[in-house]
């Protein structure tokens, strides 16, 4: 740490400005020169780095990096020479120079083994020259052999001279073989190596001394580059058959040090004067680079073919144009999309498919591409051959040459007519959903308002009863008010459940022969509190003869009561309401007319839509959930009829006409039991009331006890079973949604006991759907009543028990 600190210690040295007699010009000359050298030495490594990044295929990359480090270190020494004029860090400068020397000699040492390799590398021109020289050598060898054979035949008598000539020819042959650029290996008749030229030594990594006398298969090892299986040595066949043999395709030479090179060329036999094979000459060359170039070329061709196939058979229209808009290629998808064939479009301008009002768009796109900007996906309009327009999504890409100059434009177009149509549909659905959401919010607000309205008088009546001090008149008045308001709440809940069932097709009509007069009378009685509360005048006009329908009397009474209820709410005090029945040939027309606030013309088409209410200040005053008319319309349609609304406008009243099919057959007398037939009389029984709402259980038990029954209460499913087993009641009124054990399971468990098989089990619950009734019947219940249950209906069910 002290050593490093001392490098930056300048206390023992003066700044160079203080050494000697530096003039300003002389000093700045040195400083600027050193900075100039440093900046040049800094630029050289950057240029080398850029060059190495762009040419990742260069050999000896480490030497380039080392050389760059050497140049950078040298530049740093010059930078320190300039800095020392002000900051005399001579120790640091010395260390930097030492590092520079180390890097310099490291570079020298690294260059030494690379220089022979670099010198051994040949240019393509040199290779071509060597190939030419090899061919010439082969030709010379052939001529020499021919000449040798001729001389042997002609001068058999001059054996000594012939042997001398042969020796000279052999020497010439060796010199020739040694000088050519291809690898040459010569063997004797037994296939043993007798000669390798320098190129063969380099390729096989065997020297002539090492290889002489070795079998050719040991020195010249070749395998198939794909299967890696050994390949028959061509020299063996040349020696055996005496013919020229070419090296098999895709052959790899394995060097002595396991290097691999792709090779080609041939082997030929060497014959003596008598034509006998006395050896073999094997000529081969390294074609690794050529093979790599061929592979790259084949890959490029395959890629180009694949791209052409993709373009031609793409589902998107792909069009290539020149910069001036001339169409140069046109695939099948473009023909399908625009109707023009390739022969009709190629050579034409893109204005062929561009509408006149979009021509400027094309010019802007070309300008953006030429400025280097990317033009991504955008929607536009194009023309078909038949003149029709089509919505398309277009992607524009520049086509560049090897110098990265833009020479053309590629356009991909896709038909988005269906997408546009889907967008319009989605927009319409979103609009409808927003409207439905708005109406839903209004409905929820209205529902809260309508439910709170009856709760206020009920709570007030309870307080009145607390403070009545035994006054029967006050108590009766409060009770009457609570009954009316409770009936209003039950009506709201029933309407909600009915509209839900009708929407899900869960309502079944219980049709029978019914007289229309009794239905309208029932409907009027149902609305009597509203009629009397508004002091309205109700006028009923019925035909002289009875009118019979094949219908569900309860549901039709619900329809007419909804219409009367609507007339009462939207009529001022002392309003006039007319109910008129007009029979016709095959149907009957029932009209409910009032002189109330009327319906604005713009609201008439929507009055039967769910949750629709008048858009006026009277809307909240008159209340309603906006489902009564919807419910009436659905029920009438289920009976095969129709309902229409009429009004001359605001303040002029409204009229609703219901048309229903008549029952044309003769009516059969029917008997209808009246409430007086059963009244409130019931025999005394032991009744178990089970409800997790303690107030509900206690109040019902008290009512039943007041009419002479013995009652027991329980508040969960397990307690219900225990009390049933302990008290053996005649009747169990059992809630379904109970803690610990639900009502279904409790019923099943009771029915499994011998003492529970004859008990009258009635489900008393807030669940009133058809599925709930089916499940309660399967569990073993004898009846199913929905809260809030009418006390009269409960007594009637107890009296009608005929088990």
C-alpha positions in Angstrom: 0.0 0.0 0.0 2.9 2.3 0.8 4.5 1.5 -2.6 1.3 2.5 -4.4 1.0 5.7 -2.3 4.6 6.6 -3.1 3.9 6.5 -6.8 1.7 9.5 -6.4 4.2 11.3 -4.1 5.8 14.3 -5.9 7.4 15.9 -2.9 11.0 15.0 -3.9 10.7 16.2 -7.5 10.1 19.6 -9.1 7.8 20.1 -12.0 9.4 19.9 -15.4 8.7 23.6 -15.9 11.1 24.2 -13.0 13.9 22.0 -14.5 16.3 23.8 -16.6 15.5 27.0 -18.6 12.3 26.1 -20.4 10.9 28.8 -22.5 7.1 28.9 -23.0 7.4 28.0 -26.7 9.9 25.2 -26.1 7.8 23.8 -23.2 4.5 23.9 -25.1 6.2 22.4 -28.1 7.0 19.3 -26.0 3.6 19.2 -24.4 1.6 19.5 -27.6 3.9 17.0 -29.3 3.4 14.4 -26.5 -0.4 15.0 -26.5 -0.5 14.7 -30.2 1.4 11.3 -30.0 -0.9 10.2 -27.2 -4.1 11.1 -29.1 -2.8 9.2 -32.1 -1.8 6.2 -29.9 -5.3 6.3 -28.4 -7.0 6.4 -31.8 -5.1 3.4 -33.2 -6.5 0.9 -30.6 -10.0 2.2 -31.2 -9.6 1.7 -34.9 -8.2 -1.8 -34.2 -11.1 -2.6 -31.9 -13.7 -1.4 -34.6 -11.9 -3.5 -37.2 -12.0 -6.6 -34.9 -15.7 -6.1 -34.1 -16.6 -5.8 -37.8 -14.3 -8.7 -38.8 -14.9 -11.5 -36.3 -13.5 -14.1 -38.7 -9.9 -12.8 -38.6 -7.2 -15.1 -37.3 -4.7 -14.1 -34.6 -7.3 -11.8 -32.8 -5.3 -12.0 -29.6 -2.3 -10.4 -31.3 -4.4 -7.5 -32.4 -5.7 -7.0 -28.9 -2.1 -7.2 -27.5 -0.8 -4.8 -30.2 -3.6 -2.4 -29.3 -2.6 -2.6 -25.6 1.0 -2.0 -26.6 0.1 1.1 -28.6 -2.2 2.4 -25.7 0.7 1.9 -23.2 3.1 3.8 -25.4 0.6 6.6 -25.7 0.2 6.7 -21.9 3.9 7.3 -21.5 3.7 10.3 -23.8 0.7 11.5 -21.8 2.7 11.3 -18.6 5.5 13.3 -20.3 3.1 16.1 -20.8 1.5 15.9 -17.3 4.9 16.0 -15.5 5.3 19.6 -16.6 2.8 20.4 -13.9 2.6 17.3 -11.7 6.1 15.7 -11.2 4.9 12.1 -10.6 8.2 10.7 -11.9 7.8 7.4 -10.0 4.4 6.8 -11.6 5.9 7.7 -15.0 8.6 5.2 -14.4 6.2 2.4 -13.5 4.1 3.2 -16.6 7.2 3.0 -18.8 8.1 -0.3 -17.2 4.6 -1.6 -18.0 5.0 -0.3 -21.5 8.3 -2.2 -21.9 6.7 -5.4 -20.5 3.7 -5.1 -22.9 6.1 -4.3 -25.8 8.2 -7.4 -25.2 5.1 -9.5 -24.6 3.9 -8.4 -28.1 7.3 -9.3 -29.6 7.3 -12.7 -28.0 3.7 -13.4 -29.1 4.6 -12.3 -32.7 7.5 -14.7 -33.1 5.5 -18.0 -33.4 2.9 -16.3 -35.6 5.2 -14.9 -38.2 5.9 -18.3 -39.9 2.2 -19.1 -39.9 1.4 -15.7 -41.5 4.2 -16.2 -44.1 2.8 -19.6 -44.9 -0.6 -18.3 -45.7 -1.2 -17.9 -49.4 -3.5 -15.6 -51.4 -6.1 -17.0 -53.8 -3.8 -15.8 -56.7 -1.0 -17.9 -55.3 -3.2 -20.9 -55.0 -4.3 -20.6 -58.6 -0.7 -20.3 -59.6 0.2 -23.4 -57.6 -2.8 -25.3 -59.2 -1.5 -24.2 -62.6 2.0 -25.3 -61.7 0.7 -28.6 -60.5 -1.1 -29.2 -63.8 2.0 -28.3 -65.7 4.0 -30.7 -63.5 1.5 -33.4 -64.1 1.8 -32.8 -67.8 5.5 -32.7 -67.6 5.4 -35.9 -65.5 3.3 -37.5 -68.1 5.5 -36.4 -70.9 8.6 -37.5 -69.0 7.1 -41.0 -68.4 6.3 -41.3 -72.1 9.7 -40.1 -73.0 11.2 -42.4 -70.5 9.3 -45.4 -71.9 10.2 -44.5 -75.4 13.9 -44.2 -74.5 13.9 -47.5 -72.6 12.4 -49.2 -75.6 14.6 -47.6 -78.2 17.8 -47.8 -76.2 17.8 -51.1 -74.4 21.3 -51.6 -75.6 22.4 -48.4 -73.9 21.5 -49.5 -70.4 24.0 -47.4 -68.6 23.0 -44.3 -70.4 19.4 -45.1 -69.9 19.9 -45.6 -66.1 21.6 -42.2 -66.0 18.8 -40.6 -67.9 16.3 -42.3 -65.7 18.1 -41.0 -62.6 18.0 -37.5 -64.0 14.3 -37.8 -64.8 13.6 -39.0 -61.3 15.5 -36.1 -59.8 13.6 -33.8 -62.1 10.4 -35.4 -61.0 11.2 -35.0 -57.4 12.1 -31.4 -57.9 8.9 -30.8 -59.8 6.8 -32.6 -57.2 8.5 -30.6 -54.4 7.8 -27.3 -56.2 4.1 -27.6 -56.9 1.5 -26.2 -54.5 -0.5 -29.4 -54.0 0.4 -32.2 -51.6 2.3 -35.1 -53.3 3.0 -38.4 -51.8 5.0 -41.1 -53.7 4.9 -44.8 -52.7 6.6 -48.0 -53.8 4.8 -51.0 -55.2 4.1 -52.2 -51.6 2.3 -49.0 -50.7 5.1 -47.7 -48.5 5.8 -43.9 -48.5 9.0 -43.0 -50.3 8.5 -39.2 -50.8 6.5 -36.3 -49.5 6.8 -32.8 -50.8 6.6 -29.8 -48.4 2.9 -29.2 -49.0 2.2 -32.9 -48.2 4.3 -32.6 -45.1 2.2 -29.5 -44.0 -1.1 -31.2 -44.7 -0.3 -34.6 -43.2 1.9 -33.2 -40.4 4.4 -35.9 -41.2 8.0 -35.1 -42.4 9.6 -37.1 -45.2 12.0 -38.6 -42.7 9.2 -39.8 -40.4 7.0 -41.1 -43.2 9.5 -42.9 -45.4 8.9 -46.6 -45.2 5.5 -46.1 -43.4 2.4 -47.6 -44.9 0.5 -45.0 -46.9 -2.7 -45.7 -44.8 -0.8 -44.5 -41.7 0.4 -41.3 -43.2 -2.5 -40.5 -45.4 -5.6 -41.2 -43.1 -8.9 -40.2 -44.7 -12.5 -40.5 -43.5 -15.9 -39.5 -44.7 -16.7 -36.1 -43.3 -20.4 -37.0 -42.6 -20.3 -40.6 -41.4 -16.7 -40.4 -40.0 -16.1 -43.9 -41.4 -12.7 -44.7 -43.1 -12.5 -44.2 -46.8 -10.7 -46.6 -49.2 -7.3 -45.2 -49.9 -7.1 -44.3 -53.7 -3.5 -45.3 -53.9 -4.3 -48.9 -52.9 -6.7 -49.2 -55.9 -4.2 -47.4 -58.2 -1.5 -49.9 -57.2 -3.8 -52.9 -57.4 -5.6 -52.1 -60.7 -3.1 -49.8 -62.3 -5.6 -47.0 -63.1 -6.0 -43.4 -62.1 -8.3 -43.1 -59.1 -10.1 -40.0 -57.8 -10.6 -39.3 -54.1 -14.1 -39.8 -53.0 -16.3 -36.7 -52.4 -16.6 -35.3 -48.9 -13.3 -36.7 -47.8 -11.4 -35.4 -44.7 -7.7 -35.9 -44.2 -6.7 -36.6 -40.5 -3.3 -35.2 -39.8 -0.7 -36.7 -37.5 -1.8 -34.2 -34.7 -5.5 -34.9 -35.4 -6.1 -31.8 -37.5 -8.7 -32.2 -40.2 -8.8 -30.8 -43.7 -11.2 -31.4 -46.6 -9.3 -32.6 -49.6 -9.8 -33.8 -53.2 -7.8 -34.9 -56.3 -6.4 -38.3 -57.4 -3.9 -41.1 -57.3 -2.0 -42.5 -60.4 0.2 -45.6 -60.7 3.9 -45.2 -61.6 5.1 -47.7 -64.2 8.6 -48.8 -65.3 9.8 -49.2 -68.8 8.1 -52.6 -69.0 4.8 -51.2 -68.0 4.9 -52.7 -64.5 3.5 -50.7 -61.6 6.4 -49.9 -59.4 4.7 -47.3 -57.2 2.0 -44.7 -56.9 1.9 -40.9 -56.9 -0.9 -39.4 -54.8 -1.7 -35.7 -55.5 -4.2 -33.8 -53.2 -5.0 -30.3 -52.1 -6.7 -28.6 -49.1 -10.2 -27.5 -50.2 -11.5 -26.6 -46.7 -12.1 -23.0 -47.6 -13.7 -23.9 -50.9 -15.9 -26.5 -49.2 -16.9 -23.9 -46.6 -17.7 -21.4 -49.3 -19.7 -24.0 -51.2 -21.7 -24.9 -48.0 -22.3 -21.2 -47.4 -23.4 -20.8 -51.0 -25.7 -23.8 -50.7 -27.1 -22.5 -47.4 -27.8 -19.1 -49.0 -29.5 -20.8 -52.0 -31.6 -23.0 -49.7 -32.5 -19.9 -47.6 -33.3 -17.9 -50.6 -35.5 -20.8 -52.0 -37.2 -21.1 -48.6 -37.8 -17.4 -48.4 -39.2 -17.4 -52.0 -41.5 -20.2 -51.1 -42.7 -18.5 -47.9 -43.3 -15.3 -49.9 -45.1 -17.0 -52.7 -47.4 -19.1 -50.5 -47.9 -16.6 -47.6 -51.5 -15.8 -46.6 -50.5 -12.1 -46.7 -50.1 -10.2 -49.9 -46.3 -9.5 -50.3 -45.4 -6.9 -53.0 -41.9 -5.7 -53.9 -41.6 -2.3 -55.6 -38.8 0.0 -56.8 -38.4 3.4 -55.1 -40.5 5.1 -57.8 -43.4 2.7 -57.1 -43.0 0.2 -60.0 -44.2 -3.3 -58.9 -41.4 -5.9 -59.2 -42.9 -9.0 -57.6 -46.5 -10.1 -56.8 -47.4 -13.3 -54.8 -50.5 -15.5 -54.9 -52.0 -13.8 -51.8 -51.7 -10.4 -53.6 -53.6 -11.9 -56.5 -56.3 -13.2 -54.2 -56.6 -9.9 -52.3 -56.5 -7.4 -55.2 -57.7 -9.6 -58.1 -54.8 -8.8 -60.4 -52.5 -11.6 -61.7 -48.7 -11.2 -61.5 -48.5 -10.7 -65.2 -51.1 -7.9 -64.9 -49.4 -6.1 -62.0 -45.6 -6.6 -62.4 -44.2 -3.5 -64.2 -47.2 -1.4 -63.2 -47.1 1.5 -60.7 -48.6 0.9 -57.3 -51.3 3.5 -58.2 -52.9 0.5 -59.7 -54.3 -0.5 -56.2 -54.0 2.9 -54.4 -57.0 5.1 -54.3 -56.5 8.7 -55.6 -57.0 10.2 -52.2 -54.2 7.9 -50.8 -51.5 8.7 -53.3 -49.9 11.4 -51.1 -49.7 8.7 -48.3 -47.5 6.6 -50.6 -45.1 9.5 -51.3 -44.8 10.3 -47.5 -44.0 6.6 -46.8 -41.1 6.6 -49.3 -39.8 9.8 -47.9 -39.9 8.4 -44.4 -38.1 5.3 -45.5 -35.4 7.2 -47.3 -34.8 9.3 -44.2 -34.1 6.2 -42.2 -37.4 6.1 -40.4 -39.2 2.8 -39.9 -42.8 2.5 -41.1 -44.6 -0.1 -39.0 -48.1 -1.5 -39.2 -50.8 0.9 -40.2 -54.3 0.6 -41.5 -55.3 2.0 -44.9 -57.6 1.4 -47.9 -56.7 -0.2 -51.2 -58.5 -0.9 -54.5 -59.4 -4.3 -56.0 -59.5 -5.0 -59.7 -63.3 -4.7 -59.8 -63.0 -1.1 -58.4 -64.2 -2.0 -54.9 -62.2 -0.7 -51.9 -60.8 -3.0 -49.2 -59.5 -2.3 -45.7 -55.9 -3.6 -45.3 -53.2 -3.5 -42.7 -49.9 -2.6 -44.3 -46.3 -3.0 -43.1 -43.5 -1.3 -45.1 -39.9 -2.4 -45.0 -36.9 -1.1 -47.0 -34.9 -3.4 -49.2 -31.1 -2.8 -48.9 -28.1 -3.9 -50.9 -24.8 -5.1 -49.5 -23.7 -1.5 -48.9 -26.9 -0.9 -46.9 -28.3 1.4 -49.5 -32.1 1.3 -49.9 -32.8 0.0 -53.4 -36.5 -1.0 -53.1 -39.5 -1.4 -50.8 -41.3 -4.5 -49.5 -45.0 -4.2 -48.6 -47.0 -6.7 -46.7 -50.8 -6.2 -46.9 -53.5 -8.1 -44.9 -57.2 -8.0 -45.4 -58.7 -6.6 -42.2 -62.3 -6.2 -43.4 -63.5 -8.8 -40.8 -61.4 -7.2 -38.1 -63.0 -3.8 -38.9 -66.4 -5.3 -38.9 -65.6 -7.0 -35.5 -64.4 -3.6 -34.2 -67.8 -2.1 -35.2 -69.6 -4.9 -33.5 -67.5 -4.7 -30.4 -68.1 -0.9 -30.3 -71.8 -1.5 -30.6 -71.7 -4.1 -27.9 -69.7 -1.8 -25.7 -72.3 0.9 -26.3 -75.0 -1.5 -25.3 -73.1 -2.7 -22.3 -72.5 0.9 -21.1 -76.2 1.6 -21.5 -77.1 -1.7 -19.7 -74.6 -0.8 -17.0 -76.2 2.7 -16.6 -79.7 1.2 -16.5 -78.4 -1.4 -14.0 -77.0 1.4 -11.7 -80.3 3.2 -12.0 -82.2 0.0 -11.2 -80.1 -0.7 -8.1 -80.6 2.8 -6.9 -84.3 2.5 -7.5 -84.4 -0.9 -5.8 -82.8 0.5 -2.7 -85.2 3.4 -2.8 -88.3 1.1 -3.3 -87.2 -1.3 -0.5 -86.5 1.5 1.9 -89.9 3.1 1.3 -92.0 0.4 3.0 -89.4 -0.1 5.7 -89.9 3.4 7.0 -93.7 3.0 7.7 -93.1 -0.5 9.1 -90.5 0.9 11.5 -92.8 3.8 12.4 -95.7 1.4 13.0 -93.6 -0.6 15.3 -92.8 2.5 17.3 -96.5 3.4 17.3 -97.4 0.0 18.7 -94.8 0.4 21.5 -96.4 3.6 22.5 -100.1 2.8 21.9 -100.7 2.1 25.6 -103.2 -0.7 24.7 -105.3 1.4 22.3 -106.8 -1.2 20.0 -107.6 1.4 17.3 -104.1 2.7 17.1 -102.6 -0.9 17.1 -105.1 -2.0 14.4 -104.1 1.1 12.2 -100.4 0.3 12.7 -101.0 -3.3 11.9 -102.9 -2.5 8.8 -100.1 -0.1 7.6 -97.5 -2.8 8.2 -99.5 -5.4 6.3 -99.8 -3.1 3.3 -96.1 -2.2 3.3 -95.0 -5.8 3.8 -97.3 -6.7 0.9 -95.5 -4.1 -1.2 -92.1 -5.5 -0.3 -93.2 -9.0 -1.1 -94.6 -7.8 -4.5 -91.2 -6.2 -5.3 -89.3 -9.4 -4.5 -91.8 -11.6 -6.4 -91.5 -9.4 -9.4 -87.7 -9.7 -9.3 -87.9 -13.5 -9.0 -90.5 -13.8 -11.7 -88.4 -11.7 -14.2 -85.4 -13.8 -13.4 -87.3 -17.1 -13.9 -88.8 -15.9 -17.2 -85.4 -14.7 -18.5 -84.0 -18.2 -17.8 -87.1 -19.9 -19.2 -87.9 -21.4 -15.7 -91.5 -20.4 -15.5 -94.2 -23.0 -16.4 -97.8 -21.8 -16.9 -100.5 -23.9 -15.2 -103.2 -23.4 -17.7 -106.9 -24.3 -17.3 -110.2 -22.9 -18.3 -110.7 -19.6 -16.5 -113.1 -16.8 -16.7 -111.6 -13.4 -17.6 -113.9 -11.5 -15.2 -112.6 -13.4 -12.2 -109.1 -12.6 -13.2 -109.7 -8.9 -13.6 -111.6 -8.8 -10.4 -108.6 -10.4 -8.6 -106.2 -7.9 -10.2 -108.3 -5.0 -9.0 -108.4 -6.3 -5.5 -104.6 -6.7 -5.6 -104.3 -3.0 -6.4 -107.0 -1.9 -4.1 -104.6 -0.3 -1.5 -103.1 1.9 -4.3 -106.5 2.8 -5.8 -107.8 3.8 -2.4 -104.6 5.5 -1.4 -104.7 7.8 -4.5 -108.5 8.2 -4.3 -108.7 7.1 -7.9 -111.9 6.3 -9.8 -111.8 2.8 -11.3 -114.2 2.1 -14.1 -114.7 -1.5 -15.3 -116.4 -2.2 -18.6 -117.1 -5.9 -19.1 -119.2 -7.7 -21.9 -122.6 -9.2 -21.1 -121.4 -12.7 -21.9 -118.6 -14.4 -19.9 -115.2 -14.7 -21.6 -113.2 -17.8 -21.2 -109.5 -18.3 -21.7 -107.1 -21.3 -21.5 -104.6 -19.6 -19.3 -102.8 -19.4 -15.9 -105.2 -17.3 -13.9 -102.5 -16.3 -11.3 -100.1 -15.1 -14.0 -102.8 -13.1 -15.9 -103.9 -11.5 -12.7 -100.3 -10.6 -12.1 -100.2 -9.0 -15.6 -103.4 -6.9 -15.1 -102.4 -5.9 -11.6 -99.0 -4.6 -12.9 -100.8 -2.5 -15.5 -103.3 -1.2 -12.9 -100.5 -0.6 -10.5 -98.6 1.4 -13.2 -101.8 3.4 -13.9 -102.2 4.2 -10.2 -98.6 5.3 -9.7 -98.5 7.6 -12.8 -101.9 9.2 -12.3 -102.5 12.3 -10.1 -104.8 12.1 -7.1 -108.4 11.4 -8.0 -107.4 10.1 -11.4 -109.6 8.1 -13.6 -108.6 4.5 -14.6 -110.6 2.5 -17.1 -110.4 -1.3 -17.5 -112.3 -2.4 -20.7 -112.7 -5.9 -22.0 -113.7 -6.2 -25.7 -114.2 -9.8 -27.1 -113.5 -10.3 -30.8 -113.8 -13.3 -33.2 -110.8 -15.3 -31.9 -109.3 -13.1 -29.3 -110.1 -10.6 -26.6 -108.8 -7.1 -26.0 -108.2 -5.9 -22.5 -107.4 -2.1 -22.2 -106.1 -0.3 -19.1 -106.3 3.4 -19.7 -105.5 6.4 -17.4 -105.5 10.2 -17.5 -102.1 10.5 -15.8 -98.8 12.0 -16.8 -98.6 10.1 -20.1 -95.5 8.8 -21.9 -93.2 11.0 -24.0 -93.1 9.9 -27.7 -89.3 9.1 -27.5 -90.0 6.7 -24.6 -92.9 4.7 -26.1 -90.6 2.2 -28.0 -88.7 1.5 -24.8 -91.4 1.2 -22.1 -91.3 -2.6 -22.1 -87.5 -2.8 -21.8 -86.2 -4.0 -18.5 -85.3 -1.3 -15.9 -86.7 1.4 -18.2 -88.2 4.4 -16.3 -89.5 7.8 -17.4 -86.8 10.4 -17.7 -88.6 13.1 -15.7 -88.7 14.5 -12.2 -91.7 12.3 -11.5 -89.6 9.2 -12.0 -88.5 9.0 -8.4 -91.7 10.4 -7.0 -93.8 7.5 -8.4 -91.1 4.9 -7.8 -91.0 1.4 -9.4 -88.2 -0.9 -10.4 -88.8 -0.6 -14.2 -89.6 -4.4 -14.5 -93.4 -4.5 -14.1 -94.1 -3.8 -17.8 -91.3 -6.1 -18.9 -92.8 -8.9 -16.7 -96.3 -8.2 -18.1 -95.1 -8.4 -21.7 -93.3 -11.7 -21.2 -96.2 -13.3 -19.5 -98.6 -12.2 -22.1 -96.4 -13.5 -24.9 -96.1 -16.8 -23.0 -99.9 -17.0 -23.3 -99.7 -16.4 -27.1 -100.8 -12.8 -26.9 -99.4 -9.3 -27.2 -99.3 -6.0 -25.4 -98.9 -2.5 -26.8 -98.6 0.9 -25.2 -100.1 4.1 -26.5 -99.9 7.8 -25.4 -100.5 11.1 -27.0 -97.7 12.6 -25.0 -96.7 14.0 -21.7 -99.8 15.0 -19.5 -102.3 13.2 -21.8 -102.5 9.8 -20.1 -101.5 6.4 -21.4 -103.2 3.2 -22.5 -102.0 -0.4 -22.5 -103.8 -3.0 -24.6 -103.5 -6.7 -24.0 -104.6 -9.1 -26.7 -105.2 -12.7 -25.7 -106.5 -15.8 -27.7 -110.1 -16.9 -26.7 -111.0 -20.4 -25.6 -113.6 -21.3 -28.3 -114.8 -24.5 -26.7 -117.7 -24.6 -24.4 -116.6 -23.9 -20.8 -116.8 -26.7 -18.2 -118.0 -25.8 -14.8 -115.2 -25.6 -12.3 -115.3 -25.5 -8.6 -113.1 -23.1 -6.7 -112.6 -23.4 -3.0 -112.8 -20.1 -1.2 -110.9 -18.9 1.8 -114.0 -19.3 3.8 -114.0 -23.0 3.2 -111.0 -23.6 5.4 -110.6 -20.3 7.3 -108.2 -20.3 10.2 -109.5 -23.4 11.9 -106.9 -26.1 12.6 -106.6 -28.9 15.1 -104.1 -28.5 17.9 -100.7 -30.0 17.1 -97.2 -30.2 18.4 -95.1 -28.1 16.0 -91.2 -27.8 15.9 -90.1 -24.4 14.3 -86.4 -24.4 13.2 -84.8 -21.2 12.0 -81.3 -19.7 12.6 -83.0 -16.3 12.8 -84.2 -16.4 16.4 -86.8 -13.6 15.9 -88.3 -15.4 12.9 -88.5 -18.7 14.8 -89.9 -17.1 18.0 -92.5 -14.9 16.2 -93.8 -17.9 14.1 -94.0 -20.1 17.2 -95.9 -17.4 19.0 -98.5 -17.1 16.1 -99.0 -20.9 16.0 -99.3 -21.0 19.8 -101.9 -18.3 19.7 -104.2 -20.5 17.6 -103.9 -23.4 20.0 -100.8 -25.4 19.0 -97.9 -26.5 21.2 -94.6 -25.2 19.8 -90.9 -25.9 20.3 -88.1 -23.9 18.7 -84.6 -24.9 17.5 -81.9 -22.7 15.8 -79.5 -25.1 13.9 -79.7 -28.4 12.1 -78.2 -30.6 14.8 -80.5 -29.1 17.5 -83.5 -29.7 15.1 -82.8 -33.4 15.0 -82.2 -33.6 18.8 -85.5 -31.7 19.5 -87.4 -33.9 17.0 -86.2 -37.1 18.6 -86.9 -35.8 22.1 -90.4 -34.3 21.5 -91.7 -36.4 18.6 -93.6 -33.4 17.0 -96.5 -33.7 14.5 -95.2 -31.0 12.3 -91.7 -29.6 11.6 -91.3 -26.2 9.9 -87.6 -26.4 8.8 -85.4 -23.7 7.3 -82.9 -24.9 4.7 -79.9 -22.6 5.3 -79.0 -23.7 8.8 -75.6 -23.8 10.6 -74.0 -27.1 11.7 -76.3 -29.2 9.5 -78.4 -27.8 6.6 -82.1 -28.4 6.3 -81.8 -31.0 3.5 -79.5 -33.2 5.6 -81.6 -32.7 8.8 -84.7 -33.8 6.9 -83.0 -36.9 5.5 -81.7 -37.9 9.0 -85.2 -37.5 10.5 -86.8 -39.5 7.8 -84.4 -42.4 8.4 -85.7 -42.7 12.0 -88.8 -44.8 12.7 -90.3 -42.0 14.7 -89.8 -39.5 11.9 -91.5 -41.2 9.0 -95.0 -39.8 9.7 -94.0 -36.3 10.7 -95.3 -33.5 8.4 -92.1 -31.8 7.2 -92.4 -28.4 5.5 -89.5 -26.4 4.2 -89.9 -22.8 5.2 -87.1 -20.9 3.4 -86.1 -17.9 1.3 -85.0 -20.2 -1.5 -87.9 -20.5 -3.9 -86.5 -21.5 -7.3 -87.7 -24.7 -9.1 -84.3 -26.3 -8.4 -84.8 -25.6 -4.7 -88.2 -27.2 -4.7 -87.0 -30.2 -6.5 -84.1 -30.7 -4.0 -86.4 -30.3 -1.0 -88.8 -32.9 -2.4 -86.0 -35.3 -3.0 -84.8 -34.8 0.6 -88.2 -35.9 2.0 -90.1 -32.6 2.6 -93.9 -32.7 2.2 -94.2 -29.0 1.3 -92.1 -26.0 0.3 -93.1 -22.5 1.4 -91.1 -19.3 0.5 -90.5 -16.5 3.0 -92.2 -14.3 3.9 -95.0 -16.9 3.9 -98.6 -15.9 4.3 -99.9 -17.2 7.6 -103.2 -18.2 5.9 -101.3 -20.2 3.3 -99.4 -22.0 6.1 -102.7 -22.8 7.9 -104.2 -24.0 4.7 -101.2 -26.4 4.1 -101.6 -27.8 7.6 -105.3 -28.3 7.1 -104.9 -29.9 3.7 -102.5 -32.6 5.1 -104.0 -35.8 3.9 -101.1 -38.1 4.5 
